[in-house]
């Protein structure tokens, strides 16, 4: 069917599909001051629109809306069609609290009872 459509209409359809994918994307990769919508994500990597993103590499942060999900080390792997794929070298979940620098004993009292 697409061979019967003029090239301008096919280009407009492709642009509309890209805009729809970006609009539906909730996860975002932050590199410095720049942010790019993640269109696909797996446990081994993620994909962004090849037109927008340069060949990223290094330390990045991944957010789902305002929530920080991961801090990762990436390398650009390949471009397939209009998607640029990146692979994780390291992918660490973001913590909401600081790590403890001491061991917590397992037999701590949860609460104190008042004297009788």
N, C-alpha and C positions, 0 to 999 in steps of 0.2 A: 504494500500500500504506500509506503514512503517513497517509492520510486515514481509514483504518479504525482506527488506534490512538488511544487517549485522549491528550489533551494532556499529561497528567503523564508518560506513557511517552515521548512525543516529546521532552519537555524533558529527561528522564533520558538518553535516547540522545544528544541534542546535547551534554549535559554530559560524558558518557563519551567522546565523540569529541574534545572539546576537551582533556580530560585526557590522552588518548592522544597527541594532537599535541604537547602540551607535554612529555610524557615522552620522546618520540622526538627532540625538538629537541636538537641538540648545541651550536648557536651561541647566544650570549647577548649582548645589548646592555647595557652598563653606563652608567648616567647618574648621576653622583655616587655615592651609596651604594646606589642601587637597581639591580636587574638584572631583565631581562625576556627570556623565551625567544623566539628568532626562529623563526617557523613557516615562513616562506618567504623566500628571498633570491635576488635577481637582481643583475646588474651595475649596474642603475639604482636599486636600493633594496631594502627588506625589509619584512616584515609581521610584526606581533605580535598577540596576542589583544587585542581592543578593550576587553574588560572590565578587564584588568589595567593596561594602559599608558595614561597620560594623553596629552594631545597634546604629544608631545616635540618639541623643536627645539633646535638648537645642536650643541655638540661632544659626541660620544659615542665609546665604545670598543667594539669587537666582538671577542669571544673565542670560540674553539672549544675548550671545556674550559678548561685552564689556559693555553693558548697565545694570545697577543695577536695578532690578525690585522690589524685595521684601526683607524685613528682617522679618524672621519668627521664632516662637518658635514651635518646633516639638517634637513629641514622636513617636517611632517606634510602628506600630500597628500590622502588620502580614506579614508573608512571604507566597506568593502564587506562586508556581512553582519556576521560576528563578527570580522573582521580589520581592523586599522588599518594602512594602507600609509604608508610614509615614503620620501621620495626623497633621494638623495645630492646635495648641492651640491658636496661634495668628499669623496673617498674615498682615503685614503692608506694603503698597506700599512705595517704596523709593522715596524721594523727591530730586529734583536736586538743590533746593535752601533752604537756612536756613529758619526756621519758624520765623515770625515776633513776636516780644515781645511787640507790641503795636498795637492799632486799627487804621486802615487807614480810614479817613473820606471819605464818599462817594461822596462829592461835590467838590473834588479837581479839579482845572483847568487843562485841558489836555495840553494847550499851551497858551502863551501870545501873544496878538496882539500888534504890535508897535503903539505908539501914532500917531494920524492923523495929 
